[in-house]
């Protein structure tokens, strides 16, 4: 008999201080106007710099998924949570 095992979720490890610093640098690079939030234009420019060919509709959906509080901007906490999920 061939039994199928359920996948075991991977344990999450804490984010290191060095990783937080790198995340802050990435966030600051996206935050072109320096207002501590990333708007859709800044997010789309980031995707362009990364060479992404994601269509505008999917970019908008991805942005909206990251913008958990639905204020039209991605704050540093939302950005960190998105990177942790990615």
C-alpha positions as CSV (number, residue, x, y, z in Angstrom):
1,X,0.0,0.0,0.0
2,X,1.3,3.4,-0.9
3,X,0.6,6.0,1.8
4,X,0.9,9.7,1.2
5,X,2.3,11.8,4.0
6,X,1.0,15.3,4.6
7,X,3.6,18.0,4.1
8,X,5.2,19.2,7.3
9,X,5.3,23.0,7.5
10,X,8.7,24.4,7.8
11,X,9.6,26.1,11.1
12,X,10.0,29.8,10.9
13,X,13.1,31.3,12.2
14,X,13.4,34.8,13.6
15,X,14.6,37.5,11.2
16,X,18.2,38.5,12.0
17,X,19.4,42.1,12.7
18,X,21.4,42.0,9.4
19,X,18.3,40.9,7.5
20,X,16.2,43.7,9.1
21,X,18.9,46.2,8.0
22,X,18.8,44.8,4.5
23,X,15.0,45.0,4.4
24,X,15.2,48.6,5.6
25,X,17.6,49.4,2.8
26,X,15.3,47.7,0.3
27,X,12.3,49.6,1.6
28,X,14.2,52.9,1.5
29,X,15.3,52.3,-2.1
30,X,11.6,51.8,-3.0
31,X,10.4,54.9,-1.1
32,X,11.6,57.4,-3.6
33,X,9.8,60.4,-2.0
34,X,10.9,59.5,1.5
35,X,7.5,59.6,3.1
36,X,8.0,56.2,4.8
37,X,5.4,54.5,2.6
38,X,5.5,53.0,-0.8
39,X,2.7,54.0,-3.2
40,X,1.7,52.1,-6.3
41,X,3.9,54.1,-8.6
42,X,7.0,53.4,-6.4
43,X,6.0,49.7,-6.2
44,X,5.6,49.5,-9.9
45,X,9.0,51.2,-10.5
46,X,10.5,48.6,-8.1
47,X,9.1,45.8,-10.2
48,X,10.5,47.5,-13.4
49,X,14.0,47.8,-11.8
50,X,13.8,44.1,-10.9
51,X,13.1,43.3,-14.6
52,X,9.6,42.1,-13.9
53,X,7.2,41.7,-16.8
54,X,4.1,41.4,-14.6
55,X,1.1,43.1,-16.3
56,X,-0.3,46.2,-14.7
57,X,-3.5,44.4,-13.5
58,X,-1.4,41.8,-11.6
59,X,0.8,44.5,-10.2
60,X,-2.2,46.2,-8.8
61,X,-3.5,43.0,-7.2
62,X,-0.1,42.2,-5.7
63,X,0.1,45.8,-4.3
64,X,-3.4,45.5,-2.9
65,X,-2.5,42.1,-1.3
66,X,0.6,43.7,0.4
67,X,-1.4,46.8,1.5
68,X,-3.2,45.0,4.4
69,X,-4.7,48.1,6.0
70,X,-6.0,49.3,2.6
71,X,-4.7,52.9,2.9
72,X,-3.3,52.9,-0.6
73,X,0.3,52.7,0.6
74,X,2.7,50.0,1.8
75,X,4.3,50.8,5.1
76,X,7.5,49.3,6.5
77,X,5.6,46.7,8.6
78,X,3.5,45.6,5.6
79,X,6.7,45.4,3.5
80,X,8.5,43.2,6.0
81,X,5.5,40.9,6.4
82,X,5.3,40.5,2.6
83,X,9.0,39.7,2.3
84,X,8.6,37.1,5.1
85,X,5.8,35.5,3.2
86,X,7.6,35.5,-0.1
